[in-house]
Structures are given as structure tokens and as C-alpha cells.
Amino acid sequence: MGYKISVERVKSSRIGEVDFNNLPFGRHFSDHMFMADYFDGDWHNCRIIPFGEYSIHPALSALHYGQAIFEGMKAEKDEDGNPIVFRPSKNINRFNISADRMAMAQMPEDLFMQAMDKLLTIDKDWIPSAPESSLYVRPHMFATEEFVGIRAAEHFRFVMFTCPVGAYYNRPVKVFIHDKYIRAFPGGVGFAKCAGNYGAAMMPAREIQKMGYDQILWLDGIHHKYLQEIGTMNIFVIIDGVIITPGLDQGTILDGVTRDSIIQLAENEGYLLQERDISVDEIINAYHEGKLDDMFGTGTAAVLSHIGEFHYKGENYELPPIEGREISNKLKERLTGIKSGKAEDIFGWVHTVPVGVYSGS
Ligand SMILES: Cc1ncc(COP(=O)(O)O)c(C=O)c1O
């Protein structure tokens, strides 16, 4: 714990301006944010300050060359009203994997955790309590060196802010399996949570959204055949009672925290689960044989979201009603129970923010 975090509090809170019964995703921001700057090989000026704008240089290297990464976590309150966060150590670990791939500075886990705990202690009243709502935590880092020329930057800014949010999807998702655009290739950056992965997906996503679909279900970059992931979620398919999800070995998809949790929960429940390649032909054949029981996506923002329908090469395929999807409904219930602190945390996933440690600062 070598880092000291200073605190400057807001003069008056904006919390009264927010309707906590009607929370669109990512539109409201809590009172404070954490910020730190990296130069001379270490993090400096670690501070919690009022949430707000800051100025940047026109030659800020992240804007030109794309060294920018982020994470997403959710804080809720347990039965005793203490802030809890689901598996944050997986997020800091993935953050540093992304940083490494993008030639950016590592963020020490103790600084990350201290910043998060302190921020959540100060803004704990912003954690909503309505079902399916939470305080979304957005850590991110970008290159701040001011130069024109292509080389890895040596100055970075790390910022963590929070947003009270409701459900990401409030109905089954309609996905479009794209046979033209590709998100990631082996050897690329598909496994990293870097801003460019999302920027590159915007145009194809906007095209399919105009056609009435919610998200693209991406195929692999070599064969254009194997399922990869959805824009904001990992993908699971259930064929004839067997849960199948693509493996991480190609480095083309995000190692989702929710994905890993669903895998462990499924195994704990005794369901058959396979991490393997799954082709679009396999799911379409299963559909025609009446064996495609379920498809769903998993992610921090979207939790477990059922797919209602998918599109491939001009055809729409409608999936069974949500009520009958016993396996995924059970897994969702188990996951949300643990995440919200209501069910026993048998895996030790829940981090309780030590508010007593930070409330005096
Ligand atoms: C591309 C992509 N895949 C998968 C996920 C799910 O990851 P996690 O469960 O860690 O939120 C996300 C969301 O973070 C994502 O953006």
C-alpha cells in the first residue's frame, strides 16, 4: 500500500437530480471520480475529486494512436447495506492484460482496489437498491503523452468513475450473425478490452440496428464460421441439454468475468458444459432438429441476457420462450443471488468494501 490518495469532496451533491426509479444505462454520473497520472515509471497524484471535465492537449496520443483501455464492474449493496463488488480482482487482472497488449503502464492491484474502495465509500449513497439496478464502475486508462509520431507513449492517465444504472436489456436480445465484418483475428487484440475493438464495431452495429437487431454475434476471422462473442457479451448455446461456449485459446474473445462465473456455476450444478468451437452450421442444424434449447449472452452490464432471435444470411431463427429455458434461468438466478449478496457466496467472489476503513478520510 505505497500510494496515498487525497480527497476533495463536492460542495453539494447532485444525487437529488437523479430519478433512481428510472435509470437509463450510463447517463448519470456520481459525485466523485478517482484520477492518477503515470510518468517517470510510476503513478503520481492519486486523487479523488469532484466528477467533471478536464482539459486535454490536441496532440494527446490516445486520440491519435488509440492507446486506451477500460473495464466495467458493478457495485451493489448487501443485506446490511454494505457496498459489494463482484470479482474485482478478475477485472484488475484483465485490465493489466489489456495494458500489456497495448504497451501501456501496469496498474498495481493495491492502488486499483484502494481507489475503488475509497470511491465507493464516498459515493455509497449512489448505489441504487431497486432490483436489476447497480452502480456501474468504469476504470479506464489512456495515453496522455503530447506528441505526433507513432511510438508507445510513456505517460498515462487512469480514471475511475461510477454511474447508477438500471438493466442493460429489458427484453430478449435479437442478434445478427454477420458473414461480412469481422471483430478479431488470432494474434490481434480481441482478448483486450481496448477502445479500438469497440470503435471498429460501431459501423457494422449501426447497420444491423437500423434493420431492427440489437447486437452482432461475431464469427471468427479465418473461416467466418465459428461463433465468437456478442458486442457486449460472451455467447453460450445449449444444444440438447449441453451448454457450449467458445474457448479462449485463440485470444480472439474477451475472457469475461460473467462467462467464467457461469461456467463455474454450471459445473457446480452438474450441467454438461463444453468450451469448444461451435459453428453457425451446428446451431442451425440443431435448430432444424428441434435441439437448439437456448442461446444467451453474459456480461457485467447485461448479466445473463437471453437471445430471442438470431439472423443469419437472410433467415431469422426464433428461439424458445424464455420461461421454458430452465438451465439459463437457474444459472441467472444463482448468479444474481451471489452478486447481490443475497445467496451464499460459495466461491468467495464477493468483495465487501471496507467502509469503516475509508469513511473517515
Ligand atoms: C466484447 C465483450 N465481450 C464480453 C464481455 C463480457 O465480459 P464481462 O463478463 O467481464 O463483463 C464484454 C463486457 O465487458 C465485452 O465488451
The ligand as a Gaussian input file, in Angstrom:
#p B3LYP/6-31G(d) Opt

LIG

0 1
 C      -16.734000      -7.664000     -26.158000
 C      -17.180000      -8.128000     -24.826000
 N      -17.290000      -9.458000     -24.604000
 C      -17.667000      -9.941000     -23.410000
 C      -17.985000      -9.097000     -22.363000
 C      -18.368000      -9.670000     -21.039000
 O      -17.323000      -9.546000     -20.099000
 P      -17.616000      -9.418000     -18.535000
 O      -18.473000     -10.576000     -18.162000
 O      -16.293000      -9.443000     -17.888000
 O      -18.319000      -8.111000     -18.346000
 C      -17.908000      -7.710000     -22.551000
 C      -18.206000      -6.780000     -21.443000
 O      -17.338000      -6.404000     -20.709000
 C      -17.480000      -7.212000     -23.801000
 O      -17.379000      -5.892000     -24.012000

